[in-house]
Amino acid sequence: MSLIRTVTSGRQLFKPKYSNIYGLNRKYYRAEQTNSSNPSSSPPEYSTINESEVSKFGQLANEWWSPNGPLKLLHTMNQLRISYIREQLIKNNYKGVGDDVSSSLYHNHHHPFRGLRMLDIGCGGGVLTEALVRLGGSVVGADASDESIKIAQLHAKKDPSLHIIPGNLKYQCITAEKLLEQGEMFDVVCAMEIIEHVNNPMEFLKACAGLVKPGGGHLFLSTISRTPLSYLLTILLAENIFNLVPQGTHDFQKYLRPDELQKVVEEKNNDDQWGKVKDITGIGLNPITGKWYKLPDWIPGKLDVNYLLTAQRF
């Protein structure tokens, strides 16, 4: 089977159901629960947990903090993710409730995220979570894998600086849906390299969006577009030929194009709208330096593989 036929087959098999996310709130999710006398013990009808993916990353738990291990690409991507988050918050002049976060972002180089309550959903071993805390954020790292959360907690104990301010770092083995049920809200929600590993990606997106504070809160996503080029680079080459990541890491059918995510974020429901996509930036890996970088605008197909997306809630 040719590459083009393989990709076309993937497109036919995976057709996301678009639905508006503006009306997503705690009542919606409570309504979707089963009629149990103890709702906290019953999962929502729309579960985005992919048990095989949770098991797969659980087996890799001990490798999360190995800089040259199977998760090496996540470590090398971390600096770019952090700088992108900071850049977008400054660009959108975001201010947390009761805190002049914008001033902190501009002038506090050591703790630019001070005053922000942040969620790292699908945190794994805490690679991004720890970086957000070191930069001043009050961060919840959440993951469906108990093994990964235990590794994250053990690693965090090695660095006392992460615990200077009590409560600034908290790890939970929990899903986005469950956090939404509990009424949690965050200034910043980060869903980095996770949406392509869940069931019902659009439902997962809606759950993440519902966790963002109204009035300017931000949702950051990092994922892979569903194109022939992304199949070639991330599966055929990265997995099957060069073994840059373990085979089976990616499922092409779960890749999402930027326009698909933007459609869900910006779709209106009775003239109401959740928010707006503020930025989509293509990123690439330099095979010589091993570093990730933003792709310049002049590159054709700059959004055809890995990309970062910023959405802001109204």
Helices and strands as residue ranges (DSSP letters): H 3-13, H 26-32, G 39-41, H 51-59, G 61-63, H 72-91, H 101-107, E 117-121, H 127-134, E 138-143, H 146-156, G 160-163, E 169-173, H 176-181, E 188-192, G 195-197, H 201-210, E 218-224, H 228-230, I 231-241, G 252-254, H 258-266, E 275-285, E 292-294, E 306-313
